[in-house]
Amino acid sequence: MTDGYPILAVNHLVAAFDTEAGRVRAVNDVSFSLEAGTILGLVGESGCGKSVTALSIMRLLPRPTGIIESGSIRLNDTDLVKLAPDQMQRIRGRRIGMIFQEPMTALNPVHRIGRQLVEVFALHRPDVDAGQRVQEAVALLSHVGIPEARARMDEYPHQISGGMRQRVMIAMALAGKPDVLIADEPTTALDVTIQAQILELILDLQKETGMAVLFITHALGVIAQICQDVAVMYAGQIVESAPVTALFKDPRHPYTQGLLTSMPRLSSENKSTLPIIQGTVPSLSQLPPGCLGPLFFTGTLGVPIGDGSEKRKAASCGKPKDGFSHPRRCAAKKGGAGACGGRCFANCGTR
């Protein structure tokens, strides 16, 4: 990881939900650290547990169904898991800010933008007097690139564009001057031009303030653009963690290899088939035994996903001939358990 000191350390976090089918672990034994002044990317496909990890850090899991079963979340020397609700309220927004996925649902549709932004100052920066809060809010909207910021203060969320709503969310997350910013897919549903502007804005603000950023996304291209380190998540677990350059140059976990191979490239032959990861993600309530390292197998085996065939259990690890398969059994890389050099966080006995 990048040199620095860990401002946020998540250790063996387990977050679960009580369902009709029983308790399901959406985040299972997740550990990572976030260093001051750096950006850590948390990447994985939809449903892998990225947002649940973020909500666990913020202590915003829906109650009573959502619960942190075990593990610790340390902000400097404070374990957030052990804090009472009123103590966590003083942390949330002030020391840890969050940009949520969809600003139209995160913003209150019946309140003006100015009221919602000023409320952040009232809750988390009581040292700012009532008159100055409006001035600070206008200045912050201008700082995140919203034109005619004073006029925007009197508008409702539905009256501005999606890109501007996301900028409002960024302004609200930064109003408390947090040490850590969690950006949960902040470019979702935005066109590519606005996406680029939002990414550039977050990167500029991070450099300006020196805050640490946990950037959650499913886009590896975004990870390569703005992050120093990356953790790859699958089915509630982190399966590989490395500096960005090292991971893109030498991905060691089969699932990471599958994600990178699935990315379209300009060098690809015209009208060629884009490699994909075959099959479906296993249900978290019916996970197979063993670790969640994807089992890569040659297309000649022709074994359907989830049929329990003993032949698949004996299939070799490593890069397949015909494609990738979603996980069913342990596979660090060709060479057996431990061949990942410790970057694979699957339960193979090597960490």
N, C-alpha and C positions, 0 to 999 in steps of 0.2 A: 504494500500500500504506500501511498504518498507520505512523505515525512510530515510530521506534525503531531498533535496530541489528540486523542479521541475525546470529542466533546459529547458524542452520543454513542453508547455501546449497548447493543442488544445481544443478550446471551441466552441461548437455549429457550427462546420464546415459543410457547405453545398457546394458540388461541383457538377456541372451539365454539360451535353453535349447537344448541339443543334443538333437534328436529324430531319429526314423527318417527324417523328411522333410527333415532338414537343420537348420541353425541358425535358430531363430526369435527375433526380437527382440520381447520382451514389453513392454519399455520402450524407447522410441526417441527420443533427443534431448530428454529432459525436463529443464526448468530451473525452479526456483522458489526463493524464500527465505522463511525463517520468522524473524520478529522476536521478540525477548524480550518476554514478557508478552502475546502475542497468540495468537489461535487462527486457523489457516489451514485451511479446508475443502478436501479433495480429493474431488471428486464425479465420478461416472460410473457407467455400468451395469456389471453383472457381467462380468468378463473383460477390462476395459479396461486393467488394469495397475496399479491402485491398491495392492493388497497386495504386488505384486512390487516396487513402488517402496519401500514400507515395509521389506520384507525386505532390499532392497539397502542401504538406509540402515543397517540393523542388521547388515549383512554375514551374513545368515542364509539366503541362497539355497541350495537343496539342491545339494550337490556329489556327483558331479562334473558334473552336467548343467547347473547354473545358473552363470552367469559374468557379471561386470561387464566388458563389452568396453571401454568408454571413459567419459570424464567424470570429474567430481570431486564429492565430498560433503564439504563443509567444515563442521566443528563448531568455531566460532570460527576459530582459525588452523590447525587440524589437518585434514588431508585423510584421511578415514577409508578411502578406497580403497587408500591406500598403506601402511596399518598392517599389521604382522604379526599373525597370529591371537592371540598372547598379549597384544599391545598392545590389540587390539580388545576382548578379553575384559574389560579394565579400563575401557573406555568403556561397553560394553553393560551396562545395568542401573544403572550408577553415574551416568553423565552423560546417557544416553538410556534412558528406560524405554518399555516397550511393553505395551499391552493388546491381546491377541490376540482374533480373531473369536469363537471358540467356547471358553469356559472349561472345558467338560467334557473337551475334548481337550488343552487347554493345561496343565491341572492333572494331576498324576500320580495315577491312581486308587488306587494301592496305598500311598500315603503320606498321613498325616494332614495336615490343613491347617496346623497349627502347625509341623510339621517343614519344610514347604515354604516357609513364610513366614520362619521363623528362618534357613533356609539363605541367603536373600537378604541378611540382615544379615551373616552369616558371610563371604559372598563379596565384598560391596561396601562394607560398613562394619566393617572389622576393628577399628576403634577402640572399638566397642561390645563389652563383655565378655560372656561366655556367659550369665551370670545376668541381665544387663540386656536381652539380646536377646528373651527371652520376654516381659518386661514391655513392651518397645517394640512387639512384635508384637501383643500384646493391645490396647495403646493405639491402634495403627494400625487394627486391625479395628473398634474402637469408633468411631474417627474417620470411617470410611467408612460408618457406619450399620448395622453388624451387631450385633444385640442379643445379650446374654449371650456376649460375645466370648471369655471364658475357656473356656466350654464348647465353643464352636465350634472352638477350637484342637485338641481331641481327636477331632474328627469327620473323616470321609472326604468327598471331593467329592460322592459320590453321595447323601450323607445330607442335603444342604442344597439349597435351591431354586436355580433358574437365576439369579435376581436376586442371591441371596447369593453364588453362585459368581463372578458378574461383579464383585461388590464385593471379593471376595478377590483377584481378578486386579488390580483397581485398587490395592488395598493393596500387593500385591507389586511393581507397577510404581512405586509411590511410595516404597517402603522405602529405596531408594538415594538419595532426594532428588535426582532428575535435573533437569537444566536444560531438557531437552526430553522431552515425552511424546508418543508416537505411539499414537493410539487407532484401531485398525483395526476399524471397524464394531462398536463395543462394545455396541450394543443389539440385535444380531442374535438372532432367535428368542425375544425377550422380549415379553411383552404390553405394550400401550401405556402402562399405568399404571407398570409397572416401568421402561419405556424413559424416561419423563419423569423418574422419580426418578434414574436413572443419569445422564442428561444434566445435571440440576440439580446432582448431586454433582460431576461433572467440572468444571462451570463454577465452582462454589464453591471447589473445590480449586485451580483455576487462578488464581483471583483471590487466594486466600490465600497461595499459594506464589510467584506471579509467574512460573511456568514458561511456556515456549512449548509450544503444543499443535498437532500435525498431526492433524486429525480426518478420518478416512476414512469415507465413507458413500456410499450411492446415493440418499439421501433429501434432496431439496432443502429440504424443510420444516425438517429438523434444521439444515442449513447456515444458513438464515435466522435460526434461533433462537439459535445460540451463536457463530457465526464472525464475524470482522471482514473477512476476505478469503477468496476462493474461487478455486480453479483447477479448470476442467472438463477431464476426461480422456476420450479416446476412442481405442480401438485402439492403446494404447501411447504416445499423444502428448497433451500439454496443448494444447487448441485455443482456450481463452480463459481469461484471468486478470484479476480485477478486485476492487475492494472489493464486499462483499456487496450493499450498497444500490444501487450503480451497476449491477451485473449483473442484479439482479431488475428494476430500473427500465428498463434499456436493454440487453438482451442483443444482442450484435452478431454472434456466430457462429451460423450456421444450426442447428448441433447443439444449442447452448444454447437457442435459441428453441424447438427441438423438444421438449427436456426440459421447459421451463417450460409450453409449451402442453399437454403430456400430463398435467399435474397436475390432478386434479379440483378444482372450485371450487364454493363454495356458491351462487354467482351463476349457475351453469350451469342451463340449462333442464331440467326434470324429464324423466328417461328419454331424454336426448339421448346420442348416441354420443360416447364419450370419444376425443379425438384421440390417435393413436398414431404412432410412427415405424415405417413399413412396412419389410418386408424383414428381412434378417438381417445380423449383423455380418460383415464380410469376414474370411476366415481370415488370420491373421497370417503364415502361410506362403505366401499367394497374394494379397498386397496389390496393388491396381491401381496403375498409375503415377500420378504427381502427388501432391498433398497429400491429406490425409484430411478436408478440409472437406466436409461433406455436400452433395451436389448436390441442390438443391431443384428440383422440376420440376412443371409443371401436370399435373393428372390427365388432361387431354385427350390428352397424349402417349401414355399407356397403355403405357409401356415396362417390361417386367418387369425385376426386379433381375438384374444380371449377364449380360445377353444380348449385351453388347458393341456395342449399336446406336450408330451414328454420330449418330443423332438425339439421343440422350441427352447426348452430348458437347457439343452445341450448345444444350442447354436452358438457360434463363435462371436466374440465381441469385436469391436472395431468398425471401420467404415464398410458399409454394405455395397454389394454390386449394383443393386437396382433401386435403392431408396432407403428411407428411414422409417422406423416403426416407433409408435408410442411405447412407453416403458411397461414391462411386465416383470423383468428380473434384473438382477445386479449385473452391471457392465461398466467398469471404469474406463477401459480402453483396451485395445488388443495388448495382451501381456498380463492381464489379470488384475486383481485388486491391488491397489497401491501404485499402479503404473501411471496414475495421474500426477504423481509427485506431490500429493497433498492438496491440490487445487480442487479436486472433486470432493464434495462434502457429503457424498452418499455414505450410508452406514456399512462400509466395507471394512471398518477397523482401522482405516488410515485417515488422519485428519491433518 
